[in-house]
Amino acid sequence: MDLQTEIENRLTNGFEGAEIEVGVQGNHASVKVVSERFDGLRPVERQRLVYSCLNELIRNGSLHAVTIAASVPKAQ
């Protein structure tokens, strides 16, 4: 499975019903997650939730850097 598909699968499983966009260049990724789950959370808390889905990929070296945009639907 390629890195983009792996990231998409992990985020889809972690954020059911969310709008997810993933771009990958080498071992760097840019992700956008729009989810009601973020409602009431500070930006750093939103990023932690996204990182929690990707930690294994970061630990094993598959993913080196991630740029995260995490928002609730009404905040777009």
Secondary structure, DSSP 8 states (H G I E B T S, - for coil): --HHHHHHHHHHHHSTT-EEEEEEETTEEEEEEE-GGGTT--HHHHHHHHHHHHHHHHHTTS--EEEEEEE-GGG-
